Amino acid sequence: MIRHERTSWSATVLLSVAALSVLVPLYVTVTMALKTNQQAVDGNAFSLPWPLSWDNFAEAWTLTNFPRALGVSVFITVLAVVGNVLLSSLFAFALARNWERRWVRLAFYYVLAALFVPFPVVALPQVQLTGNLGLDNPVGVVALHIAFGLSFNTLLFTAFLRSVPAELEESARLDGATTMQTFWRLVFPLLAPMSATVAIFSFLGSWNDFMMPSLIIADPSLQTVPVVQKIFQTQFSSNYNISFASYLMAMAPAILAYVFTQRWVIAGVTQGAIK
Amino acid sequence: MPPPLSRRAFLTAAAAGAVGLGLSGCASDDRAIVRFHSSKPESIPYFRELVARYNQEQSAARVVLDTATNLQAAFLRGSPPDVGCLNYNMEMARFMERGVLSDLSDMPEAGRIRPEVQQLADQYATFPGRTNVLPFSVAAESVIYNRAIFDEHGVEVPTTWTGFLAACETFQAAGVAPLYGTFKDNWTLAQGMFDYALGGLIDVPEFFAAITELGTAVGPDSPRSFQRDFLEPMERMRELVPFHQADAASRAYPDGNLAFARGEAAMYLQGPWVFGELAKTDPDLSLGTFPLPMTEDPDDRKVRVNLDLALWIPEGSRQQEAARDFVAYLMRAEQMDDFNAQFLGFGTTTDAAPATDERIQDMQEFYDDGRFYLGPSQLVPLAIPLANHVQSMVLGADLRSTLAGVDADWARLAFRA
């Protein structure tokens, strides 16, 4: 009983420092977004903004044509997340259940090899390829996000699937389930914690990606939020207040998604642990 | 090879449709679409208004302002913007050199450009028999000074090197930092002390033409080289270092803007892009500009310039006619004057109005007389980390060996080319 009431000061200090490392930049972002031009450059990052300059949001909104960019970003991110989770889990399922076949193992290593090919290396051929196929638009970016995510996500799913006992599936088959039914009714729900992990990774990757949309999307009016925000960063001028207002608007969906999915992930993980 | 049109059309429509954006309004419009690429952030609202005005005034084309396209990818894909209006530099000149920009020499607007200004573009690279870029706005850079501090200490604008050193000593004796240094950001040194010292002492285009000719032969024994020609200017540059405030080595560009706007130094070696930043802190600051005198002859003074914006039309544009019409619109005299007055630039045509802003008008006579030079730091390809070399020299590295290093880099790059 006594042990329970004792506070672990070292852990508290460590956690406080960790919390501050998130809260301090967030505080600076929020206050900076509300500062006037003069306050934004006065060199006091921690000062409170006064008078509050809500115009920054309006200016960032029109400068970047924010709603349209947000629409494109959401489109790309949603499709990439769904595609990543579905394709990788299906692929991993096929791999894990056919592991004894040699060509399946070869396919796995082949896909895994893509882990060693980062996008910048093949950027220029991809630009030409997508251009020739008429995929120089957000759809092309979705396809590439899924293709480039496939190896890492499959790795996660296969590792997890190996721990799922084959007997579970055999029982489903005894009840007359087809392969697809087994997957949808039994395996995919079991994969939920891993799906959440994959979804979070691919959400962050797609939402924050700068290079791929900037290179692949030909029509500038279909650019994503990180790309249109590039105009705030130059060598010669620093519109901190306007850019931070814009960053805050861009961050909001990511933070919201993180808050919600994080709870879900933790629930999923503990559920798996109790079993 | 282009794919069947149906697939491209389908995917494009799928993308546009799925995003749920009301593009249908544009589809029913049969005006030619001209994509106008300009990425100078401060001028985006200006160009947005201009484009709206143009679209209203005529009905043949619809111009769309594009601030986000990646040029390398667009050219590679074969779908470059129809009109470009950006900073002209070594990187942009690469496109021109490879012949992807169209010849504009038959446009009447090309004939209005001042020959000395057109030559600035040619110093980067040329394509035989073509005029590929039309300079739109020139930015001139020189020493920015705080008029109030100069008046307070009874210092006149110096016109000779000794006069400049004397002015610095006067300020220092009075406990005022003569120059504000932001050595932490090495580009501020390259465009400032480094370029001003060289531009005031050597013939910049002549030197670069000579070492380009020498190519791989540039080295310790070549007739022209960085170690030979730059040594004296660099020694002069080092003489200026003690006149900066004590913590110059740890200050960055935004720190410098704040401190200078608060009157913490008498002079600041920056270009016109800084005026907007200074005005954020103190919009009423009374500032002037003068070229850094490097010799004892006032007639040797020159200002540093760069092609802040230049217009071009890619060969790959499918809207050549409409693009040319828009370029002609941009280059109307009153249009250019209006832009330059607002963004503190200098006109590029023979009929351009002179600058009237007190912060830059003292440079007008130098500009009119053709007493200007492109910053040498702009003429060295980015593959050579020149700004880093400049920073080491300012912070005390051996001049000879550093410049010999630049020579070696230059020769290596020429070998690779």
Interface residues (C-beta under 8 A of the other chain):
Chain A: N37 Q38 A40 V41 D42 G43 L63 R68 G71 V72 F75 L124 V127 Q128 T130 G131 N132 L133 G134 L135 D136 N137 P138 V139 G140 S214 L215 I216 A218 P220 S221 L222 Q223 V227 V228 K230 I231 F232 T234 Q235 F236 S237 S238 N239
Chain B: M1 P2 P3 R7 R8 A9 L11 T12 A14 A15 A16 A18 V19 G20 L21 R35 H37 S39 P41 E42 I44 P45 V64 D66 T67 A68 T69 N70 Q72 A73 A74 L76 R77 G78 S79 W187 Y253 P254 D255 N257 L258 G271 W273 V274 G276 E277 K280 T281
